[in-house]
Amino acid sequence: MKRCVCGLAFSLAMAMPSLAAGPVDQAYIRSLAAPGKTVLVIEYYDGKGGVGDRKGFASAHGFQAVSPTDFQVSDKITVHLFGVEPCDGSMVNRRENFSGSCADYAEQGLKTLLKAPKVIYCRAFVSEANAPVQDATCYGYYNFPGSLDTVDMFEEQLVSLGAHRIAKKADGSPARPDLVQAEKIGRGGYGMWADPRIKAQ
């Protein structure tokens, strides 16, 4: 599901709430964790970087991807990862034994990110607060004692792994300039970029 955000404050204030509001506080994100549940918090920022509203959710079963770029939060809210998209058509990645549609590959990547976070923290602009599908930038807190303790941006991970690429604005410029370095990593041959046909798109 693609949504035009033309003319919204979202597309004006540096195009992504993660930058408009400054770096994320990883200690704060970790502090949201609750035993036996996946906690999801959406913070809505005004144009000055302040939090205008906040919504919290918790699930014993986690949150599910419903498209390559969207996941279901509740029966009234779906989060749309802003500024990233799957490639067009189909792709092959022999290393991962994948052959199929770009959309399926991207959705598989999002499903993987949604499997095990203790916390999902999303930022959106206040203009999104009442929308059924909300453009946001999201982070996952992953903790496996003794092996992993990290907070990662969903979009950065998906783009660097080649599951998604940066969407383009109408003028051809990247919708997410903050992800350009991540896409350079992906273009090194990961995910979709292992298929020469995709490099030509």
Secondary structure as GFF3:
##gff-version 3
##sequence-region A 1 201
A	DSSP	alpha_helix	9	12	.	.	.	ID=ss1
A	DSSP	alpha_helix	17	20	.	.	.	ID=ss2
A	DSSP	alpha_helix	26	31	.	.	.	ID=ss3
A	DSSP	beta_strand	38	45	.	.	.	ID=ss4
A	DSSP	beta_strand	51	59	.	.	.	ID=ss5
A	DSSP	beta_strand	70	72	.	.	.	ID=ss6
A	DSSP	beta_strand	78	81	.	.	.	ID=ss7
A	DSSP	beta_strand	84	85	.	.	.	ID=ss8
A	DSSP	beta_strand	90	93	.	.	.	ID=ss9
A	DSSP	three_ten_helix	94	96	.	.	.	ID=ss10
A	DSSP	beta_strand	98	101	.	.	.	ID=ss11
A	DSSP	alpha_helix	102	114	.	.	.	ID=ss12
A	DSSP	beta_strand	119	125	.	.	.	ID=ss13
A	DSSP	three_ten_helix	126	128	.	.	.	ID=ss14
A	DSSP	beta_strand	133	144	.	.	.	ID=ss15
A	DSSP	beta_strand	148	153	.	.	.	ID=ss16
A	DSSP	alpha_helix	154	160	.	.	.	ID=ss17
A	DSSP	beta_strand	165	166	.	.	.	ID=ss18
A	DSSP	three_ten_helix	177	179	.	.	.	ID=ss19
A	DSSP	alpha_helix	180	186	.	.	.	ID=ss20
A	DSSP	three_ten_helix	191	194	.	.	.	ID=ss21
A	DSSP	alpha_helix	196	199	.	.	.	ID=ss22
###
